Amino acid sequence: MFPYYPLRLLKSLQLLVWASVLLALTFIFSIFSISVTNVLSISFLRIPFALFGWIFGPIWGFIFGFLSDTIDWLTKGYVWFWMFALQKPLFAFLAGIVKGIYLVRKNASNYKVDFWVLQTLLVTFFVVSVTLLLLYLTNNEFQQIGTKNFQTADLSVNVVVLQIITLVSFVIFFLVTEGFLGFVYVKKRNKEQALLTIYSLVLMVLMSVVVSILLGTIAAIEFITFINNGRPSNNFVLYGVYFFLLPRVLVQALLLPIYVALFYPLIGIVENNLKNYLLLFTLSWKS
C-alpha cells in the first residue's frame, strides 16, 4: 500500500518534490490534449497519474487523482460529472495495485508463471469488458425513450459496419498486446527487467480497457443523457454503444505502444532514484 515505507509522503522532501513535479505534469499534459469528439480526447495525462500511483501506492494515488481533477475543474470551469471525475483517481489507483503485485513477485525465481497468469487475466478481462459494453443499455425501453424524445438524424452510418469495425479494432488491440508480451517473454533475459516490462504493459492495458474503453464509453453515454435532462443522444438511439465505443478502441489501440514507450523508461528512472534515496535514508537512520 505504501511502496517506499518507512519514507512518508508528507515528511520526506524527496517524495514531496516528486509529488509536486507530477502534479505540474498533469496540468502541462492537460493543456496539450487533442479533442477527437466532445466526450473523447487524445492525451498522455495518464502517465503522471500512473507514476504517482506507482510511487505512492493506491491510497495516495486515488487522493492525488481526486485533488488534481478537482483543481482542474475549479480552474477550467467545465461541467463536472462524477464518472469523468473517477477516471484520474482510477489511473493512479490501478498503478498502485499493479506496483504492489510487482513488488511481491519481483523476487520470484521464475517470471514465466507471471507471464501465463497475466495472459489468462488479460484474455478474461478483454472478454468480460467487451461483453459488458455490447450489452450495456441495449434494451428496447431505453431506445424507445430516445426515439420518443429525439428527432433521429440521418447520418447514413450502417450499424453492422460499426459492429464489424469495432470487432476488428478489438482484435487488433488484443493481438498487439499479445505480440508485445510474447516479445518480452522471448527476448528479455534479465528477470527483474522482464517483470517490470510485463507489469508496465499490464498496467497500460488495464488503464486502456478499464478506464478509457469500459468506464469512458459508459461515462460518455451517461454524460450526454445527464446534460439532456435524462434523454439519450440521438446517435446512441440510432447506432447503440458502437457510436461511442469505436473511437475509443481505435485511439487506445494506436496509443498503447506510445504509453508503454513513455511509461517504462520513466519507471526505471523513478525506481533507481527512490531506491538510492531509501538506501541513504536507511543508512543515515541506522547511524
BELDA-V310037 format. One record per helix or strand of 3 or more residues. SS is the DSSP state (2 for helix, 1 for strand). FROM is the first residue (numbers start at 1). TO is the last residue. If there is no record, write none. Layout:
BEGIN
ss	from	to
SS	FROM	TO
SS	FROM	TO
END
This chain:
BEGIN
ss	from	to
2	9	11
2	13	31
1	34	37
1	40	42
2	46	76
2	82	105
2	112	135
2	140	149
2	159	187
2	191	227
2	234	239
2	242	286
END
